[in-house]
């Protein structure tokens, strides 16, 4: 029960509800907005996936109750799509992503739905064609791969994404306005906004343009990375690039080669490159093609 620091019964009930969500103590009325803003949020859906499965949380509104999505099917597989409203469709064939037909579903009411795609005896292919994601497209009257900025707006329907390790992601994730991503990646995330990016632990290279124009709260670098190519973070706006899994090698040297100073060209001046210890951070500040970011290199406990 919240300590009664306000007289209004309705405000008291709100205080109790906030405490139940954030496990915090008593609050004043003026503190309520901040407490609500900081309440931990998570998906209303189970985003656990099997190796051969894709899950998307999508949102439709009264202005457009449809979802147009496209995926490729490899090895003559069979894909079952659960649209999240009780409807199920099955698709078979063998087609690459670029030439795959659009799959359209109409919902009866606005809201968020969990779309689940499961493949058997084959593989499923998702990702992007050209500069645009195919996860949500809208009707494309002049060809399914037309360059049209309006396609970016349809991708705003995609809110959360998870995929299994056997799912092929071709062309990466591109032009998605905001996405909560559950799965680790080893591909491009281009001109998209993502909450938290985790790179697969067996990835050795961050390739050129991998995170060009990408925005994220945090990006986790695994210990397997040994090379960051030119333009990998071109114009990226990432709050924290997390290097805390990186240790110095047996010679007390930094184990990652930065190909050129252009690896971080145009990156936000507010980005923090975070290391586990002060010792590692100090070494990182002297690394060729990384030293120009010395003022942005920090260690745990310093920020």
C-alpha positions in Angstrom: 0.0 0.0 0.0 1.4 3.4 -1.0 2.0 5.9 1.8 -0.9 8.4 1.7 0.9 11.6 0.8 -2.0 12.9 -1.4 -5.7 13.2 -0.5 -7.3 12.5 -3.8 -8.4 8.8 -3.9 -7.9 8.5 -7.6 -4.3 9.8 -7.3 -3.7 7.4 -4.5 -4.8 4.5 -6.7 -2.5 5.7 -9.4 0.4 5.8 -6.9 -0.4 2.2 -5.8 -0.4 1.1 -9.5 2.9 2.8 -10.1 4.5 1.1 -7.1 3.3 -2.3 -8.3 5.0 -1.7 -11.6 8.3 -0.3 -10.5 8.6 -1.7 -7.0 9.5 1.7 -5.7 8.5 3.6 -2.6 6.2 6.5 -1.9 6.1 9.5 -4.3 4.7 13.0 -4.6 2.3 14.0 -7.4 5.1 15.9 -9.1 7.2 12.7 -9.1 4.5 10.6 -10.8 5.3 11.5 -14.5 9.0 10.5 -14.0 8.1 7.3 -12.2 5.7 6.3 -15.0 8.3 7.2 -17.7 10.9 4.9 -16.0 8.6 1.9 -15.6 10.3 -1.1 -17.2 8.5 -2.1 -20.4 8.5 -5.4 -22.2 6.6 -7.2 -24.8 3.0 -8.4 -24.2 3.9 -11.4 -26.3 6.2 -14.4 -26.0 9.0 -13.6 -28.4 10.8 -16.9 -27.9 11.5 -18.5 -31.3 12.6 -21.9 -32.6 15.5 -22.2 -35.0 13.1 -22.1 -38.0 10.7 -19.4 -36.9 10.1 -15.7 -37.2 7.9 -13.6 -34.9 6.8 -10.1 -35.5 4.6 -7.8 -33.3 2.7 -5.6 -35.7 0.3 -2.8 -35.1 -2.6 -1.7 -37.3 -5.0 1.1 -36.9 -8.5 2.1 -38.1 -7.0 3.9 -41.1 -5.2 0.8 -42.4 -6.1 -2.6 -41.0 -4.0 -4.6 -43.5 -0.5 -6.1 -43.3 1.4 -6.7 -46.5 4.5 -8.8 -45.9 6.9 -10.7 -48.1 9.2 -13.6 -47.4 11.2 -16.1 -49.5 10.9 -19.8 -49.3 13.9 -22.0 -49.9 14.4 -25.7 -50.6 10.7 -26.1 -51.4 9.7 -25.5 -47.8 6.3 -25.1 -46.3 5.6 -22.0 -44.2 2.7 -21.7 -41.8 1.7 -18.1 -41.0 -0.3 -17.5 -37.8 -1.6 -13.9 -38.2 -2.3 -13.4 -34.6 -6.1 -13.0 -34.9 -6.9 -16.8 -35.2 -6.3 -17.0 -38.9 -3.7 -19.4 -40.3 -2.4 -19.7 -43.8 0.1 -22.1 -45.4 2.4 -21.4 -48.2 4.7 -23.7 -50.2 7.1 -23.2 -53.0 10.7 -22.2 -53.8 11.3 -18.5 -54.4 13.9 -15.9 -53.4 13.0 -12.9 -51.5 13.3 -10.4 -54.4 10.6 -12.2 -56.4 8.5 -13.6 -53.6 4.8 -12.6 -53.8 3.3 -10.3 -51.2 1.2 -12.0 -48.5 -1.7 -9.7 -47.4 -3.8 -10.1 -44.3 -6.7 -7.9 -43.2 -7.5 -7.5 -39.5 -11.0 -6.7 -38.2 -10.0 -4.3 -35.6 -7.1 -2.1 -34.7 -4.4 -3.3 -32.2 -1.2 -5.2 -31.8 -0.9 -8.7 -33.1 1.8 -11.4 -33.0 2.5 -12.8 -36.4 4.4 -16.1 -36.4 6.0 -17.7 -39.4 7.2 -21.2 -39.1 8.9 -23.2 -41.8 9.2 -27.0 -42.1 11.3 -29.0 -44.5 13.0 -25.9 -46.0 14.0 -22.4 -45.0 12.4 -19.0 -44.7 14.1 -15.8 -46.0 13.3 -12.3 -44.6 15.1 -9.0 -44.8 15.3 -6.2 -47.4 15.4 -5.7 -51.1 17.3 -2.6 -52.2 16.9 0.0 -49.5 13.6 -1.2 -48.0 12.5 -3.9 -45.6 10.0 -6.4 -46.9 8.6 -7.2 -43.4 5.8 -4.7 -44.0 5.4 -3.0 -47.4 1.9 -1.9 -48.3 0.5 -2.3 -51.8 3.2 -1.7 -54.4 1.4 -0.8 -57.7 4.5 -0.2 -59.8 6.5 -3.3 -59.1 7.3 -5.0 -55.8 10.9 -3.7 -55.7 10.2 -0.1 -56.7 12.2 2.6 -54.9 9.5 4.5 -53.1 10.0 6.4 -49.8 6.4 5.7 -48.8 7.5 2.1 -48.1 9.3 3.3 -45.0 6.0 4.4 -43.5 4.5 0.9 -43.9 7.4 -0.4 -41.9 6.2 1.6 -38.9 3.7 -1.3 -38.4 6.6 -3.5 -37.3 7.2 -3.0 -33.6 9.1 -6.1 -32.4 11.1 -8.8 -34.2 12.7 -12.2 -33.3 14.0 -14.9 -35.6 15.6 -18.3 -35.2 19.2 -19.1 -36.1 18.3 -21.0 -39.3 16.3 -18.0 -40.7 18.1 -16.2 -43.5 18.1 -12.4 -43.3 19.2 -11.0 -46.7 19.9 -7.4 -47.2 19.6 -6.7 -43.4 17.0 -4.5 -41.7 16.5 -1.2 -43.5 14.5 1.9 -43.1 12.4 0.7 -40.1 11.3 3.7 -38.0 11.6 1.9 -34.6 12.1 -1.7 -33.8 12.6 -3.8 -30.6 15.0 -6.5 -31.7 15.3 -9.7 -29.7 17.7 -11.7 -31.9 21.5 -11.3 -32.4 22.6 -10.1 -35.8 25.5 -10.3 -38.3 24.1 -8.2 -41.1 23.3 -4.6 -42.1 21.0 -2.4 -40.0 20.7 0.6 -42.3 18.8 3.8 -41.6 16.7 2.2 -38.9 16.1 2.9 -35.2 16.6 -0.1 -32.9 16.4 -0.3 -29.1 19.3 -2.7 -28.5 21.6 -4.3 -31.1 23.5 -7.5 -30.1 26.0 -8.8 -32.6 26.5 -12.6 -32.9 29.4 -13.9 -30.9 31.0 -15.7 -33.8 31.2 -12.5 -35.9 34.7 -11.4 -36.6 34.3 -8.3 -38.8 32.0 -5.2 -38.7 31.7 -4.6 -42.4 31.6 -1.3 -44.2 28.3 0.6 -43.9 27.0 -2.0 -41.5 25.3 0.6 -39.2 25.2 3.5 -41.6 22.6 6.1 -40.4 21.4 3.7 -37.7 20.1 4.9 -34.3 20.2 2.8 -31.2 20.3 3.1 -27.4 23.0 0.5 -27.2 25.1 -1.8 -29.4 27.0 -4.8 -27.9 30.3 -5.8 -29.4 31.2 -9.4 -28.8 34.7 -10.7 -28.0 35.0 -12.4 -31.4 35.3 -9.1 -33.3 38.8 -8.4 -34.6 38.3 -5.9 -37.4 36.1 -2.8 -37.9 36.0 -1.8 -41.5 35.9 1.7 -43.0 32.5 3.4 -42.7 31.0 0.7 -40.4 29.5 3.4 -38.2 29.0 6.1 -40.8 26.7 8.8 -39.4 25.4 6.4 -36.7 23.7 7.8 -33.6 24.2 5.2 -30.9 24.1 6.1 -27.3 26.5 3.5 -26.1 28.8 1.2 -28.2 29.5 -1.5 -25.6 33.0 -2.9 -25.7 32.9 -4.4 -22.2 33.4 -7.9 -23.6 36.7 -6.8 -25.1 40.0 -7.6 -23.2 43.6 -6.8 -24.0 45.5 -9.6 -25.7 48.5 -11.4 -24.2 50.8 -8.5 -25.2 48.5 -6.1 -23.3 47.4 -4.7 -26.7 44.0 -3.8 -28.1 42.8 -6.9 -30.1 40.6 -5.0 -32.7 42.0 -3.4 -35.8 40.3 -0.3 -36.9 40.7 -0.1 -40.7 40.7 3.7 -41.0 39.5 6.8 -39.2 36.5 6.7 -41.5 35.2 3.7 -39.6 33.3 6.2 -37.4 32.9 9.0 -39.9 30.1 11.3 -39.0 29.2 9.4 -35.9 27.4 11.3 -33.2 29.8 13.3 -30.9 27.6 12.1 -28.0 28.3 8.4 -28.5 30.1 6.7 -25.7 32.5 3.9 -26.4 32.3 1.9 -23.2 35.1 -0.4 -21.9 35.2 -2.7 -18.9 38.1 -1.2 -17.1 40.1 2.0 -17.0 43.2 0.1 -18.2 41.5 -1.1 -21.3 40.0 2.3 -22.0 43.4 4.0 -21.7 44.9 1.6 -24.2 41.9 2.1 -26.6 42.6 5.8 -26.6 46.0 5.2 -28.2 44.8 2.8 -30.9 45.5 3.8 -34.5 42.3 5.2 -36.1 40.5 5.2 -32.8 42.5 7.7 -30.9 40.5 10.6 -32.5 37.6 9.5 -30.3 39.6 9.5 -27.1 37.2 12.0 -25.4 34.3 9.6 -26.1 36.1 6.5 -24.7 34.9 5.7 -21.1 35.0 2.8 -18.7 32.4 1.2 -16.4 32.0 3.4 -13.4 33.1 6.5 -15.3 29.7 7.1 -16.8 
